Each structure stands twice: as structure tokens, then as C-alpha cells.
Amino acid sequence: MRPIRNSVKALILRDGSLLANQMTGPDGVWFDLPGGGQEPGETLHEALRRECREEIGVEIQVHGLRFVRDYIAGNHEFAAVSPEVHMVVFMFVCTIVDGAEPHLGPMPDGGPRLDGYVSRQVGVEWMPIDSLEAFPLSPKALRPLVRDIGNHVHPVYLGDVN
């Protein structure tokens, strides 16, 4: 069994839209929040700032923790490929520093993930919150929750979701 891996993700909202990395893989185009794995010696905030510099090319300010989810691959679509993967994902509300505009960063996300899925980041996109259900955003469970991020009407811990 592999050790549990911590991951951080940025929930960046602006003008009624959510910022996401545009990804491509064997199943086509999909979207993921900016962020990634925490390295030894990093705080969650430090990991998230580093990942955003690498993937979306901007400095961010990290605000409150909004959601936490487990991802236990054996319970989801990659069960046959890598059932031993277990990640705990911390999602923070963030803002981009004044004057910065996100773009494909110097170290885009990509390559094989812990669960065996191979993908690569090809851009960044502002997705309208009112039509998030139409986008292939990962995790799927996040789509209906984004609209209410500021209201805290949903629990922080989402459980084992994908």
C-alpha cells in the first residue's frame, strides 16, 4: 500500500467564473483546479503557491480552507489501474495578486498521475459558474458546490468523491 499523499487545489473565482487548468488525455479534454502534491517540508499554503506559479504562471494569495476530500482510487474509475492510491485533497479559496493574468505556466501539469491516468495541461480557462455542470470538471462532486463557496452551506469534508 502506498502512503497517503496530500494535495492542494486553488478555488479562484472572478467575475462569476472559476479558473481551471485545461487538460487533455486519452478520454479527451477535461478541467482540473490548479494545484498538486505537497512536497516534504512545505506547508499546504507554500505548496499551493508553488503549484500555481508552475501551472498558471501567477502569484496567489491563499485564503480559507473550503473543502477537503479523500480520493481512494480503488473506489472510482481507476480502480483496475491503481487501486492502492489514496490522496487527501485540500481546496482553498484563493485570489490572484493584482495585475496578474493566469496563463499556461512554466511547468504545466502533466504526465502519469498516481492512479495511472496520463494527461497534460494545455491551457487555463475561466469557466462560467452558472454553467459548470456542462464542463468536465474534476472532481465531479465540486460542480454543484462552487456556486455557494462563499456561503458555507455545504460541509467542508466532502468524503471519498471523484
C-alpha positions in Angstrom: 0.0 0.0 0.0 1.3 3.4 -0.9 1.4 6.2 1.7 -1.5 8.7 1.6 -0.5 11.8 -0.4 -1.6 15.3 0.4 -2.6 17.5 -2.5 -3.7 21.2 -2.6 -6.1 22.9 -5.1 -6.9 26.6 -5.7 -10.5 27.7 -5.9 -10.1 31.0 -7.8 -13.2 32.9 -8.6 -13.5 36.1 -10.6 -16.5 37.9 -12.3 -18.7 34.8 -11.9 -16.2 32.3 -13.3 -13.9 29.6 -11.9 -10.3 29.3 -13.1 -9.3 25.8 -14.1 -6.5 24.1 -15.9 -7.5 22.7 -19.3 -6.2 19.2 -19.6 -6.1 16.6 -22.3 -5.7 12.8 -22.0 -6.9 9.6 -23.5 -10.5 10.5 -22.8 -10.3 13.9 -24.4 -10.4 17.4 -22.8 -11.3 17.9 -19.1 -10.6 20.5 -16.5 -8.9 20.4 -13.1 -8.3 23.0 -10.4 -4.7 24.4 -10.3 -2.6 22.7 -7.7 -0.8 19.5 -6.9 1.1 17.4 -4.4 2.6 18.8 -1.2 6.4 18.2 -1.0 8.2 17.3 2.2 9.0 20.4 4.2 6.2 22.6 2.6 3.1 23.9 4.3 -0.1 23.5 2.4 -0.1 27.2 1.6 3.5 27.1 0.3 2.7 24.0 -1.8 -0.3 25.8 -3.3 1.6 29.0 -4.1 4.3 26.9 -5.8 1.9 24.9 -7.8 0.0 28.0 -9.1 3.3 29.6 -10.1 4.2 26.4 -12.1 0.8 25.7 -13.7 -0.9 29.1 -14.1 2.1 31.4 -14.0 0.8 33.8 -11.3 1.3 34.5 -7.6 -1.8 33.9 -5.5 -3.0 34.8 -2.0 -4.3 31.8 -0.1 -7.4 32.4 2.0 -9.6 30.0 3.8 -9.8 26.2 3.5 -13.2 25.5 1.9 -13.3 21.8 1.0 -11.4 18.6 1.9 -11.9 15.3 0.0 -10.5 11.9 0.0 -9.7 10.2 -3.3 -9.4 6.5 -2.9 -8.8 5.3 -6.4 -10.0 1.7 -5.7 -13.5 3.2 -5.2 -13.6 5.0 -8.5 -13.0 4.6 -12.3 -9.3 3.9 -11.9 -9.8 1.0 -9.6 -8.4 -1.5 -12.0 -5.3 0.6 -12.8 -4.1 1.7 -9.4 -6.4 0.8 -6.5 -3.8 1.5 -3.8 -3.7 5.3 -4.5 -5.2 7.4 -1.7 -5.0 11.2 -1.7 -6.4 13.8 0.6 -7.1 17.0 -1.3 -7.3 20.4 0.5 -9.1 23.0 -1.6 -8.5 26.6 -0.6 -10.3 29.8 -1.7 -7.5 31.9 -3.4 -7.2 35.2 -5.2 -4.7 36.2 -7.9 -2.4 39.1 -6.9 -3.3 42.5 -8.5 -2.3 42.9 -12.1 -1.5 39.3 -12.8 -3.3 37.3 -15.5 -3.2 33.5 -15.5 -1.7 31.6 -18.4 -0.1 28.3 -19.2 2.8 28.4 -16.6 6.4 27.4 -17.0 5.9 23.9 -15.6 2.4 22.8 -16.7 0.8 19.9 -15.0 1.1 16.6 -16.9 2.4 13.1 -17.1 1.2 10.0 -15.4 -0.8 10.5 -12.2 -0.6 8.3 -9.1 -3.7 6.5 -10.4 -2.1 5.7 -13.7 -4.0 8.2 -15.9 -1.8 10.1 -18.3 -2.7 13.7 -19.1 -1.2 17.0 -19.8 -2.2 20.6 -19.2 -2.7 22.6 -22.4 -4.1 25.9 -21.1 -6.1 27.7 -18.5 -9.7 28.7 -18.8 -12.3 30.8 -16.9 -15.4 28.6 -16.7 -18.7 30.4 -16.0 -20.1 29.2 -12.6 -23.7 29.2 -13.9 -22.8 26.6 -16.5 -20.2 24.5 -14.6 -22.4 21.4 -14.8 -21.8 21.4 -18.6 -18.0 21.2 -18.2 -16.0 18.0 -17.5 -14.6 19.4 -14.2 -12.7 17.2 -11.8 -13.8 16.3 -9.2 -17.4 15.9 -10.4 -18.7 16.4 -6.9 -17.4 20.0 -6.9 -19.5 21.3 -9.8 -22.7 21.9 -7.9 -20.8 23.3 -4.8 -18.8 26.1 -6.4 -21.8 28.4 -6.7 -22.1 28.5 -2.9 -18.4 28.7 -1.9 -18.9 32.0 -0.1 -22.0 30.9 1.7 -20.6 27.8 3.5 -23.9 26.0 3.0 -22.0 22.7 2.3 -19.8 20.8 4.6 -16.1 21.2 4.4 -15.4 17.5 4.3 -16.8 16.0 1.1 -15.9 12.4 1.7 -14.4 10.0 -0.8 -15.6 11.7 -4.1 -14.5 12.0 -7.6 
